[in-house]
Amino acid sequence: MSEGQVRPGSTIGLLGGGQLGRMMALAGANLGYRFVTLDPTPDSPCGQVAQQIVAGYGDKEAARELAHRADVITYEFENVDSEVAALLEELSSVPQGSKLLHTTQHRLREKRAVEAAGVKVAPYAEITGEEQLREAVSRLGIPSVLKAATGGYDGKGQWVIRSEDEIAEAYQTLSSSGAELVLEQFITFDKELSVIAARSPGGEIKTFPAAENIHYGNILHASIVPARVSGEVQQEAERLAARIAESLEAVGLLAVEMFLTKDGELFVNELAPRPHNSGHYTMEACTTSQFEQHVRAVCNLPLGQAKLLSPVVMVNVLGEHLEPVVQRMTSGKWLEQPSAETADVVPKVHLYGKSEPAPKRKMGHINLLCRDVQDGLNWIKQTNIWRNQQG
């Protein structure tokens, strides 16, 4: 056994009990690990397949209990209380540390870290007042995107400024919470891409194939792999993700979201130091899933190969899609293909065990293994389940 390895049979502690934790626990169980999660929601998705401590993320006594019960600790989302993360570092082994968490929790810190790695981000400006915002908009141009520097996901906490008349309202709306603000130049992109990179404590790095992502209403709808871009762009996207992971000395997974322009330039948009929605395709389509890879990294095991075994399209199941998906599964239609052109598509469903299927809430996903990604996209369209999300 290499020094610092966490052996199978040990217990992995998880800050967060959502679907990412659930899928991590299921993948880690296959390697012989036990899991305990800390999450405020009773019977959380992860709590259904692991032990659970029901408490808030800022509860330091609960954090101490997690540290007592776990041999190593990781997290499934980045909005973790930094004081709790620092406390856990004192009490237990947290290979990811709190430094990367501190960086990715704040958009300005994150952008500066990406730039320090020698990778492009969209031109931006720190905003501390309305007049400063007006000056930055005149410099960066319209449209531009005003974002809260902390918090926000799936499009929350941001405002696309499309005219000077919106500046005052945008500033008042986003500054009312007291959050720091950042203005970004709007990048006219041809495609949105993401790469999941994994890095071990010893510096070994593996990258998964780049995914092409389609969003509706700022929520990921589908990920297409291989991405419909040139081989050169795919290789460059993976190279940039590996460079950032190395520069930040990340441990575990780092999801790197990027914009690809028509001129072939790549700009990094966001980072996430954890498993990512756009990496769910790896569960059946790659030699190692992103969840197994994360477990391997935080336990200091050799990383698995990250090769693509089959073209795949991942489609999210939101609250409004859940019942049609369940009906199709339980009626025997699951193995029926919508048309002859989708005859070779193999759907693999993953539901997260959430109790309330609210609209726009992520309830599951389906990985569509196929001969060609267009067949997977046709399957999505022809089932008519996602009819309100067809672009």
N, C-alpha and C positions, 0 to 999 in steps of 0.2 A: 504494500500500500504506500502511495506517495505521501509525503509529509503534508499535513493539513487537509487530507481527504476526510469527508464525512461518509462513513460506510453505510451501505444498505442495511436496513433495520433501525436506523436512526430516525428521529422525529424532526420534521421540517415545520417551522412555525411560519404562518402566513398572516401578514397584516392585510386584511381585506378578505371578504368571503363571497365575492361575486363570481361571475362565470369564469373569469380568468383563473382564479384560485381553484375553482372546481376542476377545470380541465388540467391544471397543473397537478392537482392531487391525484387525479385518475392516471395521468401519465407516470407520475412518480411512484404510485403504488405498484405499477408493473416492474419497477426497478427495486422494489422491496422496502420503500420508505413509508413511514407513517406521517400523518399531517395533523396539525392543530391550527385552527384559524381564529383570529380575533375580528369580530364584526358585530355591529350593534343590532343587526336584524336577526331575530330568532329564525331558525331553520333556513339560513342563508343557502344559496346554491352550493357553496363549498361546504357548509356545515352539514349538508345532506350526505356527504361522502367522507367527512373527516370529523374529528373532535372540534367543538366550537366553544370559545369563550365569548359570551354575549356581553359586549361592553362597547362604549364609544372609543374612537381612535385616539382621543386625547386623555383617556383614563390611564394614569400612570401605574395604578395598582394592577389593572388588568394587563398592562404591558409587562410588569414584573412577573405575573403569573405565566404569561406567554414565554418569557425568557426562561423561567424555571422548567417548563414542560418541553421546550424545544432544544435540539442540539445545534440548529442553525436556523436563521430567520431571513425571510425575504418578503417582498411586498408585491401586490398585484395591481396597484395603481399609485400614481405619484403624489396625490394630494394627501400625503401622510403628514401628521404633525411632526415637524422637524425636531422638536424637543423630545418627543417620544422616540423618534428614530435614534437620536443621540444617546438617550437613556438605554435603549436596547443594545447599542454598541458597547456600552460599559458593562452590561450584564450578560451578554451572550455574544455569539458569533454572527455578525451581519456582513457577509462578504461584499455586498454592494456598497456598504458604508452609507453615510449621510451626505457626503460631499456631492456626489452625482445627483442625489435627490434634491439637494439645495440648489444646484444649478438648473435642473430641468423644471423646478417648480416656478421659475420666474423667467418670463420670456426675454427680458433684456440680458440677464445672466446667460441664458441659453444661447442667444444669438452671438454674444461675445465669445463664448466657448467654441461655437462652430467656426467663427472667423479665426480664432486662434489655432484651429486645426487646419487652416488654409483652405476652407471650403466656403463657397459663396452662400449668402443669404440675401433676401430681398432688401434693398436699401430701406433704412428705418430711422426713426427719431424718437428719443425719449420725450414724453409730453408731461409737463407739470402745470400747464395753464391754458386757457382758451386762446389767448393771443399767440402763444407758442404753437398751438395746434394750427392756427390759421397760417402762420409762417411756414410750418412744415408741410401743410397741404399744398401751398403755393410752390414749394420746392420739389416735393415728391410727385405732385400731380393728382388729378382726379380721373378715375376713382382711386381712392386709397382706403386702407383698412385700419380703423382704430380698434385696438384690443386692450383689455385689461391684462396687466403683466402677470397676474396670478389667477388661478382658477379658470373656469370655463372649459367646456368640451362640447363636441358636436355642434359647433357654431355659436354656443352661448358666450356672452361676455365680449362680443365684438359688433362693430357697425361698419358697413361699407359706405363710405362717404362718396356720394355720386354728384353732389353739387355743393357750392359754398353755403347755400341756404341751410344745409344740414349740420354744419359745423357746430353751432352753439348747442343744438339739441343732442347731438352725438356726445359732445363733451360732458354736458350736464347729466346725461343718462348713465354713462359709464364711470364718471368720476364720483357719482353719488354714493357709491359703496366704499369710497376711500382708497380704492386700489390704484396703484401706479398704472400709467397708461403708456402704450407704445403705438406709434403710427408706422404702418408698413406701406411701401409702394405696392400697388396692385400689379401682380405679375400676370400678364396675359399668357396663359400656358396652353400647350397642346395636349398634355396628359399629366395626370397626377400619378406619381410612382412612390413606392415605399420599399425599403430593404430592411430585413431583420438581421442584425448582426449579433453574434454571440462571442463573448470573450471570457476566458477562464482566468483565475487569479494569477496563473503563471504566464499569461499573455497570449495563449493560443486563441486564434480568431477564426470563426467560420461565418460565412454569409449565406443566407438563403437567396434563391432567385428573386429578382425584382418583380414586384406585383404592380399591375396597372389598376388603379382604383377609380371607381365611379361613385360619386356622392350625389344624393338628392336631399335637399333641405339641410345641408351640412352634416348629414349622417351617411356613413359608408353604406352603400347599397351592394356593390359587388367588387370582388378582386379577381383579376384575370391574370393567369400565369400559364405560359410565359407571357410577359407584357408584349403588346404589339408595337415594339420599337426595335431598332437595329441591335445587332449583337454588340456593337461598340457602345451604345448607350447603356445596355444592360450591364456590361462589364464596368463602365465608368460609375454607374450608380452603386454597384457593389463595392467598388474600390473606395468611393467617398464614404460609404457607411463604415467600412473597416477602418479608414483613417480616423474618423471621428471617435469610434469605439476605442481605438488605441490612444488617441490624444487625451481622452477623458479618463483613461484607465478604468473603463467600465468593467464590471463583473456581472455576468448574466446577460440578458438580452437588452439590446438597444434598438428600438424601432426608429428608423430615419425616414421621414416623409419629405418628398421632394416635388418640385414643379419642373416639368420639362417644357421648354419653349420651342417654337417652330424652328428656331435657329440652332436647336440642339444643345442649348445651355441648361444646366441643372442648378437649381437653387434649393437649398434646404429650407423647409417650412417649419417643421416641428420635430422634436425628439420625444421619445417615451422610453424610460428605462425599465421595461417590463415586456411580457407578452403583449401582442397587439392584434386588434381585430383583423387587420390585413394579413396577418400571418396564420390565420386559422386554416388556410388551404393546406398547410404543411402536415396536417393531422393524418391524411390519407395519401397525399400526393408526393411526399418526400420520404427519403430514407430515415430521417429523424424528424419528429415534430418539434415545433418551437417550444412546446411545454416540456418535453423530455430534455431538449437542449438546455433550457433554463435550469432545470434541476441538476443536470450534469455540471453546468458551470458553477452554480453556487455551492455544490458539494465537492468541487475541485476534481471531478472525474474527467477523463479524456472526452473531448467533444465528439459528437457523432457526425457522420457525413451529412451534408445538407443538399443532396442531389435531388433533382426533380425526377420522379418516376413516371408521371403522367401529366399531360395538360389538364388544367383544372380551372373551374370558375367557382368561387365562393360567393354565395348570396346570403345576406342577412335576413333573418326572420324577425320582423318587428311585431309589436302587439297586434296590429291590424291584420297581420299575415298568419298568426298562430293557428286560429281555428281552421282556415282552409288547408293548411299544411297537415294538421292533425287529422282532418277528415280524409284527406288523400291517403295518409298513412294507414288509417284504420279501416278504410273501405276496400282495400285491396288494389287501389289504383296506383299505389306507389311503384309497382314494377311495370305498370303500363306506360308506354312512351307517348308523349303528345302527338308525335308524327314520325314518319319513316326517317326523316333526316336527323332525329334525335335518338335513333334506335340503340346507339352504342353508349349513350350517356348513363353513367351509374351514379345515382344520388345517394349521398351518405349524410344522414341527418344527425344534428346535435341540438338537443333542447336543454335549456339551462335550469329548469326546475323552479323558475320564479312564479310566485303565486298570483301576481296581478299583471295581466297582459295589457298594460296601458298603451295607447297609440304612441308610436315612435320609440317605445322602449324595446331594447334588444332582448328577445326571448330565446333566440337560438340562431343557428346558421346551417346551411346545407353546402356540402362540398360536392360539386358535380365533376366527376372524373370523365374525361371525354377524349376522343381522338383529335379533335380540333376545338379550340376555345369557342369558335362560332357556334358549334353544336350546343355547348353549354349555355351560351347566351340565348339561343333559340329555345332551349328547354324552359328557361326562365320566362320568356315572353309567351310561349304557347300554353303554359299551365294557367295563365291568366291570374295567378295569385298576386303578382306584383304589378297589376295593370295600372295602378296609380303612380308607378315609379319607372315607367318606360320613357326614356328620352328619345 
